Amino acid sequence: MKAGLVVAAALVLAGCSGGGGLSAIGSTSTKPPAPAAKLAGAPANGAKDVTVNTPVTLTADGGTIKDVKLVDATGKAVEGKPSADNKTWTNTGHLDFGQTYTYDAQAVNADGKPTPLHGSFSTVAPGTLMRGSLNLDDGAQVGVAAPIILQFAGHVDDKARAAVEKALTVQSDQPNTGSWGWLPDNDQGSRIHYRTKEYWKPGSKINVSAHLYGVPYGNNNYGKADLTLGFTIGRSQIVKADVNSHKMTVIRDGNVVATYDASMGSGASQDRVTRSGTHVVTEKWQDKDMSNPPYYEHAHERWAVRISNNGEFIHANPNTVGDQGNNNVTHGCVNLSTADAQAYFGTAMYGDPVEVTGSDVALSAADGDLYDWAMSWEQWQGLSALR
């Protein structure tokens, strides 16, 4: 009886060992270590003559980034922020010209093991920091044909203009299609205008950003500072002046609000023509001293509204009242009676369009700085360095 029990127990033990069940008892599995995270920096360690608008970007591969420091030679820190996934860090503060910068950071893998990164680079020392200026005051209200004008205090090389244009943005709270266009340099330097395809929509709120700091302009010249501008488009007021009918009509928000008898350029010579095309109101004076030699000098004119830089104004002239509405006798200006000129003067705003029709000479680049609307939309687009 005892012998049988022993045999049975032996069989049970043999069956257990043969099934492998006991060999698994007490065994352990070892998780392999996570690979080390890698960390790369741009600009690369040792880089020289880095432009100050170049982003400083530290990127972690296989981990997250932390403990980032970017300082200049004096220890002054440059601000920055990580991405949402903490895999990259980019500076938000400006770099300075002619400085050496050092960056330090760590990339941490899944096991919490850090990989350090250390590097340095130097920024370019500029020949000239060139100033730029915008034509409108912040908070201004302007007419529907107003251009945005960015004037540079020197020449921007043709090869640099695409980079400059990429640094410019125009935002509108209403749909307004527009484009930048480079015009020939003037006495101050290079200039670029922004013009809409159609007139601005009345009431639009416009914000302009020009991220020009550090942008290379060519010949070792760089942008001196960023620029911003916010302005509003006012009511729509369009003036239509017809040379043949001797009338000037004011249309506000789609409604005719005034029609005035007028006398315009006589056409006796090329310099006595009121140019056909869309002019833009730029300035106005209650009293203006005007000279147009050899025809006249120091004429005192009242209620004068400038509509081009070639000397064309809408202004009062009591001496031509008998011709107003009947004949064109002026040297190119639009003459109105004193009462009519004063009435119109009070409504005129920078950027209002004045559409002249009927003369055989068209407004062109020869007529001054503001001839943006003398070109077709396709011609205007062709002035962009990005096309």
Beta strands, then each sheet from edge to edge (+ up, - down):
strand 1: 38-42
strand 2: 47-50
strand 3: 57-61
strand 4: 64-71
strand 5: 80-82
strand 6: 88-91
strand 7: 100-108
strand 8: 114-123
strand 9: 128-130
strand 10: 132-134
strand 11: 141-142
strand 12: 148-152
strand 13: 168-172
strand 14: 178-183
strand 15: 191-196
strand 16: 205-210
strand 17: 216-218
strand 18: 221-223
strand 19: 227-233
strand 20: 237-242
strand 21: 247-252
strand 22: 255-261
strand 23: 277-280
strand 24: 283-292
strand 25: 296-306
strand 26: 313-316
strand 27: 334-336
strand 28: 353-357
sheet 1: 1+ 3- 6+ 5-
sheet 2: 2+ 8+ 7- 4+
sheet 3: 9+ 18+ 17-
sheet 4: 10+ 12- 15+ 14-
sheet 5: 11+ 19+ 16- 13+
sheet 6: 22+ 21- 20+ 28+ 23-
sheet 7: 24+ 25- 26+ 27+
end
